[in-house]
Amino acid sequence: MAFDGLVTNSIVNELNTLIIGGKINKIYQPTKNEIVLDIYNQKKFMLNICIDSSNCRINLTNHVKENPKQAPNFCMLLRKYLISSKIISIDTYGLDRIVIITLENYNELNDVVHFKLIVELMGKHSNAILVNNKNIIIDSIRRIASEHATRSILPANPYIYPTSEKLNLLEISKDEFINKINLENNKNLINICTNTFTGISKSFMIFTLNKLRIDFCNYNKIDLENLYKYINDIITQNNICCEEFELNNKKEFTILATSSSSSSSINSFIDEFYFNKENEELFISYRNNVLKLILSMLDKY
């Protein structure tokens, strides 16, 4: 899916206008890959954190799932440290799909303590990690040993951000953007951008180049200037929204800049898109299970 760094950045910017200063009242873990924070900030908000490999995301939700009778261990740990905590800030790590939620709470001695809930939205490598004010991991949904990965995610270990050789568009000027693309031997603009800069997905590039009427193999300096301006408008939150489209017979979505001054909520769009997608996947799973049972009975007869 197209939950890339640009979408993550937009989600976080919207969250900053809604839940900063809010208090966490309840914490749920309806499934092994989902955490829901019940937040009060003048009104109630439900922040959904999903680390499912195909549906990873973070967004405000109106769709509440049934919770298990016995809360999982990580949920109990979050309740211990984060119930009644105040949300101080929500940031992204550059344009990577990493969200850092900084929280303030009080310990048993009534001293102020700070924690960070770090959400990594990276497909099958997605994770939710709780760290203390010294950046030491308290625990995570998925524990990862170093021999199986480039970095370990284990309690008592220092948290290390994922590394990437890609360039951060937040730190790139228009001229640097154009020069970097022109230096590449590969003339496919889609591949150049997705392989060179963080936060840009292939589906975003396909949709954007079609929208701007730029040929991905035959482009000039003016095309690159227009592309940079368009992406920069999205990053700086200048009238943006999400739009659904079809790519290779699959439903996709992307973020885009619009001329309208009344853009819709990114969180609401993401919530409905994934709610419908997960319901569709659930239906297909049930259908396949029933079909398998019927075929098995037919074979016996």
N, C-alpha and C positions, 0 to 999 in steps of 0.2 A: 504494500500500500504506500501511499504518498505522504505518510506522516514523517516528513523530513524536518531538517533544522529550521526552515522558514516557517513551517506550521507550528513547530514547538515554540519558536520565538514569539509568534503572534499570540498563541495560547497564553504564554507566560505574561506578556504585556497586558492582556485582558484580565488575567487573574490578579495582577497588581492593582487594578482599579476596583476590584470587587472584594477580595478577602484579606488584604494586608491589614494587620491589626486584629484580625478575627481570632476567636478562641476555639480550640478543638474540644468539643464536648464528648464525642464518642468516636470509637474506631472499630471498624468491622473488616473482616476478611471473608467475603462470601465464597470465594474459590481460592485455590492454591496460588493463582496468579493475579489476584485482585485485592487491593486495599481501598477502603472507602473511609474518608475523614469527614465526620459531621462537624461543620464549622458554623459558629454564630458570629456574624459581623453586621449588626443592625437587623439582619434577617438570616434565615438558615440557608446554608449552602452545603452541597454534598460533592466533595472532590474525589473523583474516581482515578485511581492509579492502576493501570493494567500492564503487566509485563508479559502477556501472552505473545508468543513468537510472531504470530501473524496479525495480531490486533493490538500491539503495544501502543499505549497512548496515556495522556494525562488530560483530564478535562472535568468541568463541572457537569454533573448529571442530574436528571430528574427521574431516572429509571433505577429503582431500588430492587436489589436481588435478595432472595431469602438467605439468611445467614445460618451456618451450621450450629447445632446445639452446643458443641464444644469448640471454642475458639482455637485456631492453630497457634503454635508456639510464638511465631513472629508477631502475630496480632496481640497476644498477651504482653509481649515485650514492648511493643509500641504503646500499649495502654499504660504500662508502668511508667514510661518516660515522658510521654507526650500528652496524656489527658490533662486538660486545663492549661496547656501551653498556648502561648501567643505567637502568631505568625509574624515574624519581623521582616522577612524579605523572601522573594521568590525570584531566582535568577537562572539564566542559562549559562552554560560553559561555552562561550563564543557562540557559534552557530551549530554546535554539536547537539545531538538529541539527548542532552543531559540537563536535568532540572534540579536546582539546589534550593530546597525549602529550609530556611533558617528559622528556628523556633526558640522561644525563651520560656523558661519554667522555673520553679523553685524546688530545691531538694528538701530533705528531711530537716535540715538546719535552717530552713527558710532563706538560704542563699540563692541568688540568681544564677542559673546555669543555662547554657546554650547547647542546642543540638542541631544537627543538619540531617534532613531526610533527603538523600540523593537518589534521584530516579534516572536510571539509564534506559533509554528507549532504543534499543539496538537489535531488533529482531530476536533471534534465538539467544543472543547474549544480554537481553534485557534483565534488569535487576532493580531492586529497591533496597537501599543500604542506609542504616542509621549510624551516624558517627557522632562523637562527642566534640567538645570545643577544642580539643587538641588534635582533631582529625584522625582519631583512632576509631576503628570499626567496632561498634557494639554488637551488631549482628546484621544479617541480610536475609532476604527471602531465599536466595540461592547462594549457598556457600561454594566457593570455587578454589580449589587447591592450585598452587603455582605450577606443579608439574603438568597440569592439563591446560594451562592458559598462560598468557603473557604476563599476568599479574594475579595475585591471590586476593580473594575476597573472603577473609576469615576473621572471626572475632579476635580482638587485641592486636591486629595488624594495622599499620598505617594505611589510610585510604589513598590510592594513587589514581589520578584521572587517566582515562584511556589516551593513548598517544596517537597522533595521526600526522602524516606528511602533507596533508592537504592544507591549503591556505584558507585563512579566516577572512571572509568577505567584509567583516566589520572593520578590518584593518587594511583593506585594499582600496586604493584610489581608482578613479576611472582609467587613467593612463596606465597604471600597473595592471589593471584587469585586461585591457586591450593588448598590452605588450605580452603578457603571459600567454594569452590565447594565440597570438601571432607567432610566438616562439615554438609552439607545439608542431611536431611533424604531422600528427594526425589532424585532418581537416574536418572531421566530424564534430560539429560544435556541441552536440549533445554529450558525446563521450568526453570531450575536453573539459567541459564545465563540471560534469559529475565526478570526474577523476581528479580534478585540480582543486576544486573549492568545496569546503565543508557545507553541509546544510542543503544541498541541491540534489533532488531526486531526478531520475530519468523521466518519470511521468510529468513532473513539473516542467522540465525542459521541452518535452514534446508538445505539451499544451501551450506553453508560453511562446515558442517559436511559431506555432500555427497562428496564435492570436496576433503576434506582431508581424506575421507574414515574412518571416526570415527563413531562407533556405538553409538547412543545417549543414550543407556542404558547399554552398556558394554564397558567401556573405562578405560585407565590406566594413569599413571603419564606422560608418554611420549606423549600420545594423548593430554593431557591438556597443556603440554609445547608447542606442535606444534600449538594448538589452540590459546594460548596466543601470540605466536610470530606472527601468521598470523594476528590477530586483531591489534597487536601493529604496524605491518608494514603498515596497512591501516591508523591508526591514525597518524603515522609519515610521511605519504604521500610517501611511498617507492614504486613507480610504481603501480598505482591503476587505475581502470576503472570501468564502470558500465556494467552490462550484463542483458539482458532480459531472463526470463525463465517462465515456466508455473507451477503453483501450484494450485491444486484443480480446474483445468479447467479455471483458471483465469491468465491473464498476470500479472506477477510481475517483479520487477527488484531488483537487489542488487548490492552492491559495493564489489569489490574483488581486492586482490593483484595479480599482474601478474609478469611474468618474463621478459616481454618486457620493454625496456627503453623508448619507445615512446607510452605512454598511451594516449588515446583520452580524449577530454574535457568532464568533468562531467556535466558542465552546458549545453553543446550542447545535450548530451544524454537525460538529464532530460527534456529539452525544447521539443524535438521531441517526447519523450515517452508520456508526458502529452498532447501535442497537438493532437496526434493520439487518445489518450484515450478519451479526451473531445469531439472530433469530432464523435467518435463512440457512446458515450453516447447521444450526441445531435441527431444523426441519429435514435437511438433507441427510444428516446423521441418523435420525429416527427412521426416515424412509428406507435407507440402506439396510438398517438393522432388521426392519420388518420384512423387507424383500429377501434378505439372506435367510430368515427363518422360514419364509414361505417356500423358497427354493429347496431348502433342506428337507422340509416335509414332503414336497413333491418327489424328491429323489428317493425317499423311503418308500413312498407308495409305488 
